[in-house]
Amino acid sequence: MTVNRSVLRRQSAATIPARAAKLLLASCMVVVLAGCGGQRTSPVNGVVLLDGKPLAGASIQFVPQGTGRDATGQTDASGEFSMSTFNPKDGVMPGEYKVVISPPAATPDKTPYASAEEAMAAAAKARPKKVTSDLPVKYSQPDQTPLTQTVPVKENLKFDLKSK
């Protein structure tokens, strides 16, 4: 039996890149899967009310009490929020948390200016607006907040805060 050596060389040369590609793909999958281990989040959504009314623009922070990782959120105009840990709205890692809710920040100037120079001049003249909030300070201090939460949650959260 005779073997055509040129055919054998072409076949083995073609299988080397295919094997290398498979090995590279398998290596990448191992790295990706290893990076995801232990970092699972659970969706956390809800609403923040102050004296029964939606609290728009408030910042929310879940501060872990033990294991876990900080998570943040921001309320929209209707007081609703979705928490984020690693990516937007990806949720919160399981654990026990203190919930810190901070008052809305100052509203940005939405005036349309003709040029950047005009906007800069207006900003230089403008006095910073002091933001007043009826939200008690205790809710915005991790060592004072009475709010706690266990994650994962079974339903949307409702934080009904009182100004007095």
matplotlib code that plots the C-alpha trace (Angstrom):
import matplotlib.pyplot as plt

x = [0.0, 1.4, 0.7, 0.6, 2.7, 1.6, -2.1, -1.1, 0.9, -2.1, -4.5, -2.3, -1.5, -5.2, -6.0, -3.4, -5.2, -8.6, -7.2, -5.6, -8.9, -10.8, -8.2, -8.3, -12.1, -12.2, -9.6, -11.7, -14.8, -13.0, -11.8, -15.3, -17.0, -14.5, -15.0, -18.7, -18.6, -20.0, -21.0, -24.7, -27.2, -30.9, -33.3, -34.3, -36.8, -39.2, -40.5, -39.6, -42.3, -42.0, -45.2, -47.0, -45.7, -43.1, -39.5, -38.0, -34.2, -33.2, -30.1, -30.4, -27.5, -27.6, -24.6, -23.7, -23.7, -21.2, -20.9, -22.1, -21.2, -22.5, -25.4, -26.9, -30.0, -31.8, -35.5, -37.3, -40.1, -42.5, -40.2, -39.4, -35.9, -33.9, -30.7, -27.3, -24.2, -21.9, -24.1, -27.1, -30.2, -28.5, -29.7, -28.0, -25.9, -27.7, -27.2, -28.2, -28.1, -28.6, -30.6, -29.4, -31.6, -30.2, -32.2, -32.3, -29.3, -29.6, -31.4, -29.2, -29.7, -31.6, -31.4, -30.4, -27.4, -26.2, -22.6, -20.3, -18.9, -22.5, -23.1, -19.8, -20.6, -24.0, -22.5, -19.9, -22.7, -25.1, -25.2, -25.5, -29.1, -29.4, -31.5, -33.9, -35.5, -38.0, -36.1, -34.7, -30.9, -31.2, -32.2, -29.0, -26.5, -25.4, -24.9, -28.3, -30.7, -33.4, -33.9, -32.7, -33.3, -32.5, -31.7, -33.1, -36.5, -39.8, -41.6, -41.0, -39.9, -41.7, -39.9, -42.6, -40.6, -42.0, -40.6, -41.5]
y = [0.0, 3.4, 6.6, 9.9, 12.0, 15.4, 14.6, 13.7, 16.9, 19.0, 17.2, 17.6, 21.2, 22.0, 20.3, 22.3, 25.7, 24.0, 22.4, 25.6, 27.5, 24.9, 25.1, 28.9, 28.9, 26.4, 28.5, 31.6, 29.8, 28.7, 32.2, 33.7, 31.1, 31.4, 35.2, 34.8, 32.4, 33.8, 37.1, 36.4, 39.2, 39.2, 41.8, 44.5, 47.1, 49.3, 52.7, 55.4, 57.6, 60.6, 61.3, 59.2, 61.0, 59.8, 61.0, 61.8, 62.0, 60.3, 58.2, 54.7, 52.7, 49.2, 48.8, 45.2, 44.0, 41.2, 39.6, 41.3, 44.4, 47.9, 48.5, 51.8, 53.1, 56.4, 57.1, 58.4, 61.0, 58.4, 57.4, 54.0, 52.5, 49.5, 48.6, 48.1, 46.3, 45.5, 46.7, 49.0, 47.4, 44.0, 43.8, 43.1, 40.2, 38.1, 39.2, 41.6, 45.3, 48.7, 51.0, 54.5, 57.0, 60.5, 63.5, 64.6, 66.5, 70.0, 70.1, 70.9, 74.1, 73.2, 76.7, 76.4, 78.7, 80.0, 79.1, 77.4, 80.8, 82.0, 78.9, 79.3, 83.0, 82.0, 79.3, 81.7, 84.2, 81.7, 81.0, 77.3, 76.6, 75.1, 72.0, 71.7, 68.4, 67.2, 63.9, 63.4, 63.1, 59.7, 58.0, 59.3, 58.1, 54.4, 54.5, 56.0, 54.6, 52.3, 50.8, 47.2, 44.7, 41.1, 40.1, 38.2, 39.8, 38.2, 41.3, 45.0, 47.0, 50.0, 52.5, 54.8, 57.4, 60.1, 63.6, 64.0]
z = [0.0, -1.0, 0.9, -0.8, 1.5, 0.1, 0.9, 4.5, 4.9, 3.7, 6.1, 9.1, 8.3, 8.1, 11.4, 13.4, 13.1, 13.8, 16.9, 18.0, 17.5, 19.6, 22.3, 22.4, 22.5, 25.3, 27.3, 26.8, 28.1, 31.2, 32.0, 31.4, 33.5, 36.3, 36.3, 36.8, 39.7, 43.0, 41.5, 40.9, 41.6, 42.2, 40.7, 43.2, 42.2, 44.1, 45.0, 47.5, 48.9, 51.3, 53.2, 50.6, 47.6, 45.1, 45.9, 42.6, 42.0, 45.3, 45.4, 47.0, 48.3, 49.7, 52.1, 52.9, 56.4, 56.1, 52.7, 49.6, 47.6, 47.5, 45.1, 43.9, 42.3, 41.5, 41.7, 38.6, 38.6, 40.0, 42.8, 41.2, 41.1, 40.0, 41.8, 40.1, 41.3, 38.3, 35.4, 35.1, 36.7, 37.2, 40.8, 44.2, 45.5, 48.1, 51.7, 54.5, 53.7, 55.3, 53.0, 52.6, 50.8, 50.0, 49.0, 45.3, 44.0, 42.5, 39.2, 36.2, 34.2, 31.1, 29.5, 25.8, 25.3, 21.9, 22.6, 25.1, 26.1, 26.9, 29.0, 30.8, 31.6, 32.9, 35.1, 36.5, 37.5, 38.8, 42.5, 43.4, 44.3, 47.7, 47.6, 50.4, 51.2, 53.8, 53.9, 57.4, 57.6, 59.4, 56.1, 54.3, 57.0, 57.0, 60.8, 61.5, 58.9, 60.3, 56.9, 56.3, 53.5, 52.9, 49.3, 47.3, 47.6, 46.7, 45.4, 44.6, 47.6, 49.0, 51.3, 52.7, 54.6, 56.9, 57.0, 60.7]

ax = plt.figure().add_subplot(projection="3d")
ax.plot(x, y, z, "-o")
ax.set_aspect("equal")
plt.show()
